[in-house]
């Protein structure tokens, strides 16, 4: 195998392919990135961890076709460190030489025949705007659980009905719903998929803002989701298990509502929570024209801050985990937030507004369970 390619093209392809290299591979060969060069002048880099696969291809000046398996970690570090010049790969026996300008590296190879076959990309189900997919994935990721003891909640439930996709995530204390449109291959498509939240967010970020092809495959005991754009392809096994029916938790109406500047509430929460002990709550007291935040109920430190608010339906006091509150406010990506209350112990519905008296931006909703106030 012998080929040459520009350093930046190589670095981008290696960064993509190495994303599926496991930190602690169950077998040594999974620590590698498979490099395949063909006579048509295309080089493909692949990785696989038995759950997620990544494959990227780029044009190159291929002198000799072939394939080789090398350490993904070393290849990534070398590609990032090389000068911005032409890079030459040359397989010499059991070693691969990487030459770029005056720099030369020699990498040991691993047995290609022991590397598992990558899953086949399912047939494309439709296309979606990459920028919108990224925004949606990041919004719902904020509510997905990080606790692997209950793995089902580390996923995002993707519900597809025709031109509508709904993303749902929860960790039992908060719930996020993001709805977006796409261009399905079939107008009557109906499907449900449970994707790892981190995989979805990382993939959307790496694919960029162009058109992304989405592919779903189910059957034969193997369920896959695939994404591709610009020569980059990734597949992921879907998660097994029954996701809780969380959509019904969103209230149909609220007896009390409050509208506040999102930025003001974020900054006030950050300041007041400085005196909150670990896992302690920040209390929010809503009254006519005002929201007062306070925290710290010990002799060591206390803090309070008042900001303007439009409150309708009466007064109410709730308390939140400040980190969960900030996650939701940042995910809203709106100048104003409207909070809907039913009771002081019931989940609070957060939606974004473009202006204080504007129509709620219904494509994203965040539901947060209050912390019970002692006494």
Order of alpha helices (4+ residues) and beta strands (2+ residues): beta-alpha-beta-beta-beta-beta-beta-alpha-beta-beta-beta-beta-alpha-beta-beta-beta-beta-beta-alpha-beta-beta-beta-beta-alpha-beta-beta-beta-beta-beta-alpha-beta-beta-beta
